[in-house]
Amino acid sequence: MLGNLLRNALHYTDSGSIRLVLTDQGFVVQDSGVGIPEEDREAMFRPFVRGPARRGDGLGLGLSLVQRICDNQGWKVGLSAVEPTGCRFEVLLKGRPGA
């Protein structure tokens, strides 16, 4: 799961930074890549959905697998924007994202 999030961050970040932050409740993967428009964020966790900045030959399964793993384990995953560009994925092993 962490590998999928880091791989996506690397894939969509041409320059800038990728951060992995461990928290008391889980972890955050944040990048300064191309980002995902707000209206597309919820769909990103569905199988075979790829972002508007499609790169490479991925099938759009990585984030749906992350979601399934989290659901199976009782964890939560959230996606938010990073300004001016980028994404922030927060995985909580207890509680809820943004709490």
C-alpha positions in Angstrom: 0.0 0.0 0.0 2.7 2.5 0.9 4.6 1.4 -2.2 1.6 2.3 -4.4 1.4 5.8 -2.8 5.1 6.4 -3.1 5.2 5.1 -6.7 2.3 7.4 -7.7 4.1 10.3 -6.1 7.3 9.6 -8.0 5.4 9.0 -11.2 3.5 12.3 -11.1 6.3 14.6 -9.7 8.7 15.8 -12.3 10.4 18.3 -10.0 9.9 19.4 -6.5 9.5 17.1 -3.5 8.0 14.0 -2.2 7.6 13.6 1.6 6.7 10.6 3.8 5.7 11.7 7.2 5.0 9.2 10.0 2.4 10.4 12.5 1.0 9.0 15.8 -2.0 7.6 13.9 -0.5 6.6 10.6 1.4 8.3 7.8 1.2 11.0 5.0 2.6 10.9 1.5 2.8 14.3 0.0 4.1 15.5 -3.3 4.5 18.7 -5.4 3.4 16.9 -8.6 0.7 17.7 -11.1 -2.1 17.3 -8.5 -5.7 16.0 -9.0 -8.5 18.4 -9.5 -11.0 18.5 -6.6 -13.9 17.2 -8.8 -11.8 14.1 -9.7 -10.5 13.1 -6.3 -13.2 10.8 -5.1 -13.2 8.9 -8.3 -9.4 8.2 -8.0 -10.1 5.4 -5.6 -12.3 3.5 -8.1 -10.8 0.7 -10.2 -9.5 1.7 -13.7 -9.8 5.4 -13.0 -6.8 7.5 -14.0 -6.2 11.1 -13.4 -6.4 13.8 -16.1 -2.6 13.9 -16.3 -2.3 10.3 -17.4 1.3 9.1 -17.5 2.8 5.8 -18.5 0.8 2.6 -19.1 -0.8 2.1 -15.7 -4.3 0.6 -15.5 -5.6 2.9 -12.7 -5.6 0.2 -10.1 -3.1 1.5 -7.6 -5.3 3.8 -5.5 -8.2 1.4 -5.7 -5.9 -1.3 -4.1 -4.9 1.2 -1.4 -8.6 1.8 -0.7 -9.4 -1.9 -0.6 -6.5 -2.6 1.8 -7.5 0.2 4.1 -11.2 -0.9 4.1 -10.1 -4.5 4.8 -8.0 -3.4 7.7 -10.4 -0.9 9.2 -8.0 2.0 8.2 -8.9 5.3 6.5 -7.3 7.0 3.5 -7.9 10.5 2.5 -6.8 12.7 -0.5 -6.4 16.4 -0.4 -4.6 19.1 -2.5 -1.3 20.7 -1.8 -0.9 24.3 -2.9 0.1 25.4 -5.4 0.2 21.8 -6.9 0.4 18.3 -5.6 -1.4 15.7 -3.6 -1.5 14.7 0.0 -2.6 11.2 0.9 -3.1 10.5 4.6 -3.5 7.0 5.9 -4.9 6.6 9.4 -4.5 3.3 11.1 -7.0 4.5 13.7 -9.3 7.5 13.6 -10.1 9.4 10.4 -8.2 11.6 7.9 -7.9 15.3 8.8 -8.7 14.6 12.5 
